[in-house]
Amino acid sequence: MDPTTRQAVNAITEALEEGRDVAEFLAHALSHVAAAEGGVDEVLRNRPGSWEATHVRGLLHGTVGPDGEALIHYREKNA
């Protein structure tokens, strides 16, 4: 497992062990990335046509809206 994947696994495992809703944790984390990178499509830019991207797009659209209208809520205040 590469180091970046290991970091993600550790963060997700920690959230799970804290009793957090992992689906919500992932949705919010991905929404923060989308807000920082400029939108949902930017999160998926490295492989936009994959079946995984289709599901992540659905998760993000459900969280920030199909047009990204709620991304503003995920922008870091100091960014």
Sequence and secondary structure as in RCSB ss.txt:
>XXXX:A:sequence
MDPTTRQAVNAITEALEEGRDVAEFLAHALSHVAAAEGGVDEVLRNRPGSWEATHVRGLLHGTVGPDGEALIHYR
EKNA
>XXXX:A:secstr
  HHHHHHHHHHHHHHHTT  HHHHHHHHHHHHHHHHTSHHHHTTTSTTSHHHHHHHHHHHHHH TT TTGGGGS
 TT 
